[in-house]
Amino acid sequence: MKSNFYKRFPTHRLCAAVTALIAAVPAGAETTLEEVVVTANKRETGLMETAAAVSAFDSKARDELGLDGPQDLAVRSPSLTIAPSRVSIRGVGRPNVALGSDPGVGLYWDGVYNTETDIFTMSNFLDIERVEVLRGPQGTLYGRNSIGGAINLVSKQPDSEEWGTSIVAELGNYGHTVGQVLTTGPVTEKLSVLAAISDIRRDGFQENIYNGDDYDNRENQYGTISLRHETTDNWTNTVKVMRAQSDSNPSNGYTLEPFATDYVQEVRDAYVGTTVLNFPGMYPGQNFANMHQGMTAENPGVKNSSQVSIDFTPTQTSERDAVFFTSELDTDSFSLKYTAGHSNFDFSRALDADLTASGDSGLDWNNLFLTTEFGPLPVSLVTGIGATPSDLIFSFEQQADFTSHELQLSSDLDGPVNFIGGLYYYSSDEFQDISYQERNAELMAVYGIFGSFIGQTVNPDGYLYKATADLETTSTAVYGQMDWNVTDDLVVTLGARYSKDEKSGNDLTFAQYVGDPSSPFVSRSESESWDQPTWKLGLDYTLSEDQFLYGFVATGYRSGGFNFLQPTASTDVDMVEPETLTSTEIGYRGSFADNRVNLSASVYHYAYEDMQVLKQTVINGVGLASYENAAEASATGFETELVALLTKNLMLSGTYSYNNTSFENFSSADLNACALGPRADGLVFDDLCIAEQNLTGNSFPLSPEHKASANLTYSWEAIGFQWSATGSYLYTGEQYMTAFNRDDYDLLDSSDRIDLRLNVASLDDTWEVTGFVKNLSDDRHVTYRERPSTVTQTAVSTLSDPRLVGLRLKYNF
């Protein structure tokens, strides 16, 4: 379905508007656009000279636009979506966050590969010189699993010439405060240093009407020190050490629909030919009760999306320690670079899984009945227990160690041929612990009585589901790429990479009423390896001094994996095959009006085999994220970016992307459909629970068809100060959350926002003050939505931030 935005701004009108704008910009003015340098092709090149679809935001651009977090980055980058723990470019991203899977977009900090999105929220990019978003498969030059693209964070380097310090302070609504210091300078003739500390705090966006607490707050502390040693005239060594930590009360999930409060009585007919648990109070196939049945209190999130009523305080902690080392030797003809990194990441999260306060619960076994030969009898007559409000807690913990090494040789020869090649090694050791724990002993006693009917016992610690998993991963690669200047105007690029991935893991799972009662924990283990060559063939053609075309065909690869943590009695591990991609892309970059207008555009086509797709798996009543392979899929898209100095004082920048994604050969069963509730008769459940659907023609998850942004900045001098005012309009079209493309559960509506900034600074740039408003209309949009819980029948969502108003002060000396 086409969005209203598309109806208002079809592509041909967009192209016509861009053409008219270019023609209208006057030439010959003194002011021109500043060059942005990127390392997208593992060499420093000007952005407008780079044959790749890449967006770059240096520190100046980030300050002008107020780009200080993942959502700011996503809305201003074509085809980029950032959801909780997931990054997607052109519909290619991380299908699953459980161990055994891998991201599809590589995250790199100073060349060191990373899998976790916490790097976007540590410090508002305090010590980051540049953020680069590379779209399309980076299978030749980059590390592992960059089949959808890569995001590079490039750190600011220590200043070897003079000392300088910047102090940043921010104050805003919701108790927003920022305090940051960055200082850099020479220690000796050869040694320079950069050090930075940051503290960011904000009160919560979510109100708990049960006790008045606020959740969805923010508390981030960050510290780093970098040392750069110019060992010789052509040999430099840099080491960066950092630590980041966060301790907050996250949102408990935003629940926007009424709870399913009808009592679920004993069900005799559920699935034809399938034996299921059908105790009173439980949906067929579930192993614990819906704790919302019988409730008379309304879900406060229906009337006010920012409210909840719960009696457990959600908590979240995150810690990361990392060290990066780079040694680079440059000669007139060659450069040898060694990059190494090690990172330790600890994360824990606990939420109120029943989504309610015990005082609001209506779960009363006096009102639930067993079918007997004497007629319906209250369950409480058998159990001796009446009301049992649930106290269900969801917990998630992860510990991980990541290590990588890369040795790279590149040439800078006078002849027509130059090359870049290298060796790569990566290893990780990861652990996860997931559980649902019921802390009401009386409700556990009821579960115990039910279990005795089928010869099962319950966990003495109240666990309804608990699983741990360990995974060791090793990845190695050798790669090379050659650029051949066939003529002054034509360059041929040929690249190849050979990658090998090895994974070895195990898990230990428990689910209530599952498996052998005498040994209810199920142990599994699996090891596998995959290898794949990838290649790239490209052509660059110079049209004029300021314009060129590029085109390439490239392949991408993501390693296979496992679906661990499944709540089944089987000791088999579900395997997922590697995915491969062939990408064809044609692009254009050009500067006009004496470098007062820069225009970039690209058209691409993807052909997938065995694409890895997110799926909600429901086994024995427990719903968990997993992933599977879609045999064939394709995507076609168009992206453009524009920067134009309309006058000496007025700058316009904007982006637009169109993505048409489609599964071409894919069938899957929507196991989570059981959680969507029974039909009106209360007996027969949705056929989609057991029947595979043909998903041919469905769109990729996290892939909006249309995205656009526009920024207008006016700069001037008055009363002895420098002034600038910026207005931004940011639009994201409709998108689906799962491959099943159900409009009622998976579709996110389009969203937009307006940001405003006013900046005043001294003429010598010693100080500056910025007032800002983000999300002027104060509309909170759903940015991510999970499928309804298999127990509560309720979906939880992630919302965009409300209106944020603040003042930023920066002082340089």
N, C-alpha and C positions, 0 to 999 in steps of 0.2 A: 504494500500500500504506500503510495507516494505521500510525503508529508506536505503540509501547507507551505513550508519554506520552499520546497521544490516548485510548487505551483507559482509562487511569487517570483522565484529567481531561478528559472531554468538555465541550463548550462550555456546555451547559445547567447542568452542575454548577458550572462556573466562575462563571456569572452568579448562581447561587443562593448560592454562597459569598460573593461580593462583597456581595450584598444583605444577607446575615446579618451580615457584618462591619460594614457601615454602621449597621445597626440597633443593634449592640452597642456602638458608640463613644459614650461619655458626652458630653453637651453641656454647655455653660456653663463649661468649664474656662478658666483664665486663658490658657493657652498656645494659640496658633493657628499654622497653617502660614504660612510666610513667602511673600510674593508673588514670583514669578519673572517678570521683564520680558523680553520677546522682541521681535524686529524682523521676524518672519516675513512680515508684510504691509507691510513697508517703513515702518512706523510703530512707535514704542514702545508696546506694549500688554501688559497682564498676560497671562500664559500662559492662565489660566482664562477670559479674555475674548477669546481669539483663535479665530476661526472657521477653523481649519485643523488638520490632523493633524500636530502638531509635538511633538517631545521636546526638552527644554532641560536643559542641565547647566551650572550656574554653577560658579565656582571652589570654593565651599563644598561643593556636592554632589560635585564631582570628588574633593576631598580626603577626604570621608567614605567614598566608595565605592572610592577608589584607582583612579580612571579616568585613566590616563596614556598611552594608546595606542589604535591603531585597533581591536584586538580587544576591549578593554574597552568602547569605544564601541558596537561592533557588537552584543555580546551583551546590552546593556542597552537597545537601541533596537528597538522593534517593526519587523519586516520589513526590517531593514538587514543587509546582508552586505558585509564588506570582505575581499577576497582580494588577493593580490599585484597591485598596479597596477590593481585594479578595485574599483569600488564599485557595489553593486546595492541598490535599494529596490523592494520588491514585485516582484522578478524583473526589473526594468528596470535595466540598467547598461551598462558598457562592453563591447562585443562583441569588441574587438580593440585591442591597444596599438600596432600598427604605424601608420605615417603613412597618412593617408587616412581614418581613422575618428575618431569623437568619443565622449566619455563621454555617458551618458544621465542621469547625476546631476551637477549642477553643484556645484563646490566654490568657495566664496567666502570670501575673507579680507578683512574690512573692506569688503565690497562689491565686491572685485576678483576676477574670474573666474580659475579655475586648473584645469588638467587633471590634475595629477600628485598622487599620494597621499603624497609625502614630507612634506607639511605636517602629517601626523598624528604623525610620529616625530621632529621636530626637537628638542623641548625639554620633553616631557611637559606641553605646554600651559602653560608657565610664565607667559607674558604674555597669556594668553587669558582674558578675563572670562567668556565664555559660548560654548558650542557648541550650535547648534540644528540638529536634523535634521528637515527638512520633507519629508513624504511626499506623493506625488502630483505631477501635472504643475504646474510653476510657470511656465507659458508666458506669462502676462501681465506680471507685475511683475519677473521675474528675467531674467537675461541668456540667453545661448545654451545650447541643449541641456540644459535642465532638465526633460526630459519625464518622468523618473522621480522627480524630487524635487531637493532641494538640501541642502547642508550648509554652514551659516554659522559661521565662526570670527570672533568679535567680540573685538577687542583691549581690554585694560585701557587706560583713558585716563589721561594724566598728572594728578596731583593738584595742583590750584591753591590748596589751602588750607594744607597743611603737609607737611613732609618726612617720609618714612617709608621704611624699608628692611626687606626680608625676605631671610633667608639660609636656604637649604635644603641639607641634606646627607643622603645615603642610603648605607647599606652593606647588602650582602646576599650570598647565596650566588652561585656562578658569578662571583665577582669583581665583583659589581655595585657601582658607585659613581656617585653623583650629587653635583655641586657647582653651586649656583645662587645668584645674587644678583640681586635686583630692587630698584631704588631710584627714588623719584619725589618730586616736590615743586616748589614755585614757584621760578623763577629771578628773575623780576621781577613786578611787579603784574599784567602781562598774559601773561607767558610761563611755561609750566610744562613739565617734562621727565619722561620715564620712560626708564630705561635698564635693560637686563637682559643677563646673560651666563649660559650654561649649558654644562656639560660632563657627558656621560653615557657611561659605559663599562660593558661587561659581557663576560666571557669567553664562549666558544662553547658551544653545546648539542650540536654534532656532533663526534664524535671520529674522526680519521683514524688507523686502526690501522696504516697503512703507515709513518708517521713520528711519530705521537704528537701532531700538531698538532690544534688545536680550531678549528672553523668555526662559522658562524652566531653570530658575536659582534656586538657593537654598539659603535660609537664615534661620537658626535654632538657637534658643537660648534655653538653658536648665540649670536648677539649681535644686539641691537636697540637702537635709540634712537628715541623719539617726542618730538616737540615740538608743543605745542598753544598757539596764540596767540589770546587773546580780543581780537581786533582792535577791536571795538566791543562795546557791550552786547548786540547781537544778531547779531554776525558772528564766527565762529570758524574758524580754519584749523589743520589738523593734518597733520603729515607724519611718516611712519614709515619708517625705513630698517632693513633687516635683512640678515643674512648667515648662512647655515647651510651646514655641510659635514659630510661623513661619509666615513670611510675604514675599510673593514672587510673581513673575510673571510667572505662569506656562506656559507650551506650550499651544498653542491654538488648540492642536491636530495636528498631522502630516498627511497632505493630500497628497497622493502619486499618485492619478489618475487624469486625466483631468476632468474638470468640465463638467456637462451636460448643454451645452449652447444653444441647439436648442429651438426655441420658441415653447411653448405648446399652440396650438390653441384650440378653443372650441371643445369639444368632445361630440358626441351624443351617441355613443355606448361604454359603459364601462363594466359594469357587467350585465350579463343577469338577468333580474328580480330584480335588485337592484337599488334603487334610490340613486344617488350620486351627490355631487356638481361638476359641470363641467364648471366653469367659465373660460374664456380665461386666459391663463397664469398659470393655476393650473392643476395638474394631477387630475383625478377623485378620489374623496374621500379625497382630501386635503382641508384645510380651509385657507391656505395662499400660496402665489406664490413662485415658485422657482426663487430666485433672481439672479441666474447665467445665465438665458436665455438672449441671445443677447450679452454676453460678448465677446470681442475680445482679451482681455488680457489673457495670458495663466496662468494656475496655476503654480507658481514657484516651488512647491513641486514635480512636475513631473521630472524636470531635477536635482533638488537639494533637497533631502528629508528634509533638515534642514531649508528650507526657506518657508516663508509665506508672504502674502501681505494683511494686514488688517489695519483698522483704529480705532479699539478699543483695548485698552491695557488690556489683561487678568490679573486678580488679584486673589490671594488666600491667605487667612489668616486662621490660626489654633491656638487654645489655649487649653491647658489641665492643669488642677490643680488636683492633686491627693494626697491622704494620705493612707498609708497602715499601719496596726498594726498587730503584731504577738505576742502572749503570749504563751510560751511553758513551761510546767512543766514536768520534767523527774524524774522518780524513777528507781529503779533497774529493775522493772518488767513492768512498764507502762509509757506511755507518753501521756499527754493531751495537745492539741494544739488548740488555737483559732486564727483564721485569719479573719480580717475585712478590708474592703477597700471602699473608696468613691472616685469617679472621676467625674469631670465636663469637658465636651468637647464641644467646639464651633468651627464651621467650616463654611467658606463661600468661594464661588468661582463664578467668572463671566467671561464669554468667548464671543468672537465675533462669534455669531451663523451663520452669513451669510458667514463667512470665506473669505471675500473680503474687499477691500477698495472701498468707494463709487465712487471714480473717475474711477474705473475699471468696474462699473456696466453697463450693457446694457439693464436693464429692462425698456423698453419704450413702453407705451401703444399705441403709434402711430403705432407700428409694431405688435400689437395684435388685433385680429378682432372678432367681434360679427357676428353670422349668423343671417341675417334678410331676410325678404321677398324681400328686395331691393338688396340683395347680401351682401357680407362681408363688414362691416364698422369698421373703427378703434375704439377701445374702448375709445380713447381720445375724440372722438366726443360726447360721452355720459358723460364722467367724466370731460372733460375740463382740464385734467391733462395728461402730456406726460411722460417724464422720471421720475422714482421714485426709485433711488438707495436705497436698503434696509439698515437699520441700526438696525439689529436684535441682541439682547443681550440675552444670556442664563445665568440665575442666579440660584445658589443652596446654600441653607443655612441649617445648622443643629445645634441644641443645644441638649445636652443630659446629664443626670445625671445617674450614675450607683452606686449601693450600693450592697455589698455582705457580708455575714457572714458565717463562717464555723467553726464547733466544731468537733474535730477529736480525737478519742481515739485509741491508738495502743499499742500492747503488745510486750514484749521481754522476754518471759518465757523460762525456761530451758527445758520444756517438748516438745513433738513433735508438738504441736498445738500453733500457734500464729494468731493474728487477727488484723484487722484495721477496724474501723467503724466511722460513723459520721453523722451529720446533716448539711444541707446546705440551705441557703436562698439567693435569688438574686432579686433585683428589679431595674427597669429602667424607666425613664420618658424621652421620646424623641420627638423632634419636627423637621419637615422638611418643607421647603418652596422652591418650584421650579417654575420657570417662563420663558417664552419667551416673550420679550417685544420689539415691533417695535417702534423705536424712530423717524422715518420719518413721519411727520404729513400728508404729501401728499399721501404717500402710504396707510396710515390708512384711508384717505378720499376715496380712490378708494375702499378699502375693505368695507367702509360704504355704498357706492353706490351699490356695489354688494349685500350687505346684505339687502338693501331695496327691491331688487327684490324678496326675499323670506321671507320678514317680520322680518328680524333680524337686530339688532343694533351691533355696535362694542364697545369695551371697551374704555372709554374716556382717560384712561392712557396708551393706546397702547398695553395692554396685549393681545396676541393671545392665550396664555395658561398660567394659573396660578393656583397653587394648594398648599394647606397647609395640613399637617397631624400631629396629635398627637397620641402617643401610650404609654400606660402604660403596663409594663410586670412584672409579679411576678412569680418566679420559686422556688419551694421548693423540697427537696429530703432527703431521708434517705438511707444510704448505709452501706454495710459491706462486708468484704472479709477475708476468713480464709485460712491459709497455714498449711497443715498437712504433716509432715515428716513421711511418711509411713515406709520408710527404710532410711538408710544413703544416698541412691542414688536416691530415688524417693520422690517427693513432689507433693501433690495434692492441687490445688487452687480452691476454690469455692467462688464466689462473687455474690452479688445481689444489685440492686438499684431500688428504686421506686421514680419516678419523676413526678411532677405535674406542668404544665405551664398554666398561665392565662394571656390573653391579652385583653385589652380594648382600642379601638381607634376610631378616627373619622377623616374625611377629608372634605375639602371644595374646590371644583374645578370649574374652568371656562375654556371653550374652545370656540373660536370664532365660531359663527353660530350654537351653540349647545344649546338645551334646550329652556326654556321659555324666550323670550326677556325681559319680565318685571321683571324676577328674574333669571338671567343667571347663578348665582353661585349655584352649587348643593352640598347639604350637605348629608353626610352618616355617619353612626356609626355602630360599631359591637363589640361584646364581645364573647369570647369563651374560653373554657379551655380544656386541654388534659392531660391525665396521662398515664404512661406506665412503667411497670417493665422491667428491663434489667438484664442480668445475664452473668456470665463467669464461665467456667469449664476448668481448665488447668492442665497439667502434665509437670513436669520438671524431666529430668533423667540425672544424672551425669555419663558421660562416663569414665572420669578420673579426676585427680586433676585439670586439666586446660581446660577441654572440657565438654560441656553439650548440651543436646537437650531440646527444650521446644515445647509444642503444646497446643493450646487452641481452644475452640469454644466460641464465645462471641456475644452478641447482642448489637445493638446501636439504638438510638432513637433521632430524632429531632422533636421539636414541630411543629404543624401546624401554619398557619398564614393567612394573608390577602393580597390582591392586592389593596392597596389604591392608590389614586392619578390618577385614570383612567378618561380620558376626555369624560365621557358619561353623558347623561341626567338621567340615571337610578340611583335610590337611593340604589340599591342592591350592596352589597360588595362581590367580588369574593373571595371565601374561598379556601385555600390550605390545604390538609390533612397532618397529620404527616407522616414522613418517618421512616421506620424501616429497620434494616440491621442485617443479620446473617453472621458473619465472622469466617472463619476457617483458622488457621495459624500454620505453623510448622517452627521452627527456630533452628539455631545452632550458638553457640559461642565457639571459641576455641583459645588457645594460643599455639604457637609452638616455637621451637628453643630457649628454655630457656627464654620465654617471649619476644622474639624479633619479633614475628609475631602475630598479632591479626586478626582473621577472623570472620566476622559475616555474616549470610545469613538467609533469610526467604522466604517462599513461602506462598501465601495467596489466598483465594477465598472469594469473597463477593456475597451474594444473597440479593438483594434489593426488597422491596415492597414500592410502592408509593414514589419513589425517587423524590425529589424536583429538578426541572430542570429550568434553565434560559430560558426565552423566550422574544423576542421583540414583544410587543403588539402594534398594530396600530389601534387606534380608532379615528374616525373623523379627520383623517389626522395627529394626534399627535402620535409619536412613543415613547414608554416608556418601560423600562425594567420591566418585571414582571416574575412570575414563576408559574409552574404547576406541576402536578404529573405524573410521568411515572409509569405505573402499575407494571412492573417488569424490573429489570436490574441486570447485573452481572459483575464482574471484577475478573480477575486472574492475579497474578503478581509474580515476583521474584526480590529480592533486595539483594545486597551484599556490604559489606564495608571491606576494607583491610588496615591495617597499618603494615609496615615491615621495620625493621632496616636492610638494605641490608649489610651495614658495620657499623663500629662504627660511621662513619661520614655521611652516606648516608641513608636517610629515604624516603620511597615511601608510599604514601597513595592514595586511590582511592575508588570510588563508582560506582555502576552500578544498574540501575533499568529497569525492563521490565514490562509494564502494558498493558494488553489486556482488554479493557472495551467494554461493549456492552449493548444496550437496547434490551430487549427480548419481551416486550409487551408494545408498545408505539406508539400512533398516534397523530399527531398535525398538525395544519394549520400554514404555514409560512406566517403570516400576513404581515411581513416586506417585502415580495417579491414584493409588489406593489412599494416599494421604489427603486427596481432595474431597474425601467424604463419600458416604453411601448415597445411593439414589433415594428418591422419596420414599420407596417402600421399606427402606431400612434393611433390606435383605441382600440384594444383589449389587455387587460393586462394579465399578467402571471396567468395561472389557479391556481397556488399555493396560490394566494391571498385568494381563497375561498375554496379550496379543502384540506381536511386532507391528510397527507402523512403517510405511514407506515414507521416508523423509526427503525423498528427491524433490528438489526445488526449494527446500527450506533454507533460511539464511543462517550464517554462522552466528554463534553467540558473541556478544560484546563487539558488534560491528555495525554502528549506525550508518545508514545509507548516506546521510548528508551531515557534514560538519562545516562550520564557518566561524571566522573571527574577523573583527575589524577594529583597528586602533587609530585614533586621530590625536596627534600631539601638536600643540601650538607652543612655541618658545619665543620669549622676548626679554628685553632688558628694560627695567624701570626702577626709578628711585635708587639707583646704585646696586641693584640686585639682579640675578638671573632668575627668570620665572619660566615655568612650563606647566601646561594643563593637558591631561590625557583622559580621553574617554574611550572605553572599550565595550564592544558588543560581542557576546560569545554565544554560539548556538550549537546544540547537539541534537541530532534527529532521533527518531524512534530506533530502538534496538531491542533484540531479544536476549534473554538470559540463558536459555537452553536451546538445543538443536530441535526440540519438539515444537517451538514457535507457537505455543498456545497463547492467544491474545489475552485470555483471562488470567493467566498466571505468570507468563514469561515476558510479556511486552512492557517495556518502559516507554512512557510518553516522551516526546521531544521536550527540551528544556532550553532556556536561555537566561542570560544575566547581563547586567550592565555594571561596569566598574568605573569609578572616577578617581583621579588623582590630581592634586595641585602641589607643585614643588616650588620652593624659593631657596636660593643658594647665594652665597657670597661670590663675587666675581673671581676670586682666587681659589674657589672650591674648598675653602677651609671648613665651611659648615653648610649644611642644608637641612631644611625642614619640609616634611611632606605630610599633607593631610590626605587621607584616603577613605573611600567607601567601596566595599565589595558587596555585590549583590544588592544593588540599590532598591529593588522592588521588594526585598525581604521574602521572596518565594523560596520555599525549600522543596527541592525536587528529589525524586527517588533516583539514585545513581547506581544502585545495585539491589537486586531482590532475590532472596533465596526461595526455593520451593517450600510449600507448607510442610511443617513438621509431621512426621508419621504418627506422632502422639497427640500433640495439641491441636492439630489441624490448622495451625496458624503460621503464616509466613512472616519473616522479619526482613526489614529493608535497611539500607544505608541511605541517609539523606545528605544532600548538599548543605553547606553552611548557611546559616541565616545572614542577615545584613550585618556586616562588620564595619565599624567606623573607628578610625584611629589616627594617631599622630606619630610620625617617625622623625627622629632627630639623629643626624650623623655629623660627627666632628672628626676632622682629619688634622693631624699635626706630625 
